[in-house]
Amino acid sequence: MQLDELITKVSRLPPSRQQEVIDFVTFLEQRYGTVSNHDHADWSGAQFEIMSAEQAMRGLEEEPELYSDDDLKERW
């Protein structure tokens, strides 16, 4: 029954939050679960950098703008 409850709750989340759940489950699987089909040790440095940048930038499109040009005190 826990799996059905989890699926119901996750399906109500917005897509960006669903992705966070998937990322967390992947982390838990790597740490405690069985070995997945993807062997991350074989990633090249470039592949890791791309993945890292994607993860760091995820969700920024949804962030509200905190400042505008009117807030600038000095322009360079």
C-alpha positions as CSV (number, residue, x, y, z in Angstrom):
1,M,0.0,0.0,0.0
2,Q,2.9,2.4,0.6
3,L,3.8,2.4,-3.1
4,D,0.3,3.4,-4.2
5,E,0.3,6.2,-1.6
6,L,3.6,7.4,-2.8
7,I,2.5,7.4,-6.5
8,T,-0.6,9.3,-5.6
9,K,1.3,12.0,-3.7
10,V,4.0,12.4,-6.3
11,S,1.5,12.6,-9.1
12,R,0.0,15.7,-7.4
13,L,3.3,17.5,-7.4
14,P,4.4,19.9,-10.2
15,P,6.8,18.4,-12.7
16,S,9.9,20.1,-11.2
17,R,9.1,18.7,-7.8
18,Q,8.5,15.3,-9.3
19,Q,12.0,15.5,-10.8
20,E,13.4,16.2,-7.3
21,V,11.6,13.0,-6.0
22,I,13.2,11.0,-8.8
23,D,16.6,12.5,-8.1
24,F,16.2,11.6,-4.4
25,V,15.1,8.1,-5.1
26,T,18.0,7.6,-7.5
27,F,20.3,8.8,-4.7
28,L,18.8,6.3,-2.2
29,E,19.0,3.5,-4.7
30,Q,22.7,4.3,-5.3
31,R,23.4,4.5,-1.6
32,Y,21.3,1.6,-0.2
33,G,19.7,-0.3,-3.1
34,T,20.9,-2.5,-5.9
35,V,23.4,-1.4,-8.5
36,S,21.6,0.3,-11.4
37,N,22.3,-0.4,-15.0
38,H,24.1,3.0,-15.3
39,D,27.7,2.8,-14.2
40,H,28.4,6.4,-13.3
41,A,32.1,5.6,-12.7
42,D,32.5,5.4,-16.5
43,W,31.3,9.0,-17.0
44,S,33.8,11.3,-18.6
45,G,34.6,14.6,-16.9
46,A,32.6,16.5,-19.6
47,Q,29.6,14.3,-19.0
48,F,29.8,14.9,-15.2
49,E,30.1,18.6,-15.7
50,I,27.1,18.7,-17.9
51,M,25.0,16.7,-15.5
52,S,26.3,18.8,-12.6
53,A,25.4,22.1,-14.3
54,E,21.9,20.8,-15.2
55,Q,21.3,19.8,-11.6
56,A,22.5,23.2,-10.3
57,M,20.4,25.1,-12.8
58,R,17.2,23.0,-12.4
59,G,14.2,25.0,-11.3
60,L,15.9,28.4,-11.7
61,E,13.4,29.3,-14.5
62,E,10.6,29.2,-11.8
63,E,12.5,31.4,-9.4
64,P,10.9,34.9,-9.0
65,E,13.0,37.9,-10.0
66,L,14.2,39.6,-6.8
67,Y,15.7,42.7,-8.3
68,S,15.2,44.9,-11.3
69,D,17.4,47.4,-13.1
70,D,15.8,50.1,-10.9
71,D,17.5,48.5,-7.9
72,L,21.0,49.2,-9.3
73,K,23.0,51.9,-7.5
74,E,25.9,51.8,-9.9
75,R,26.2,50.7,-13.5
76,W,29.4,49.5,-15.0
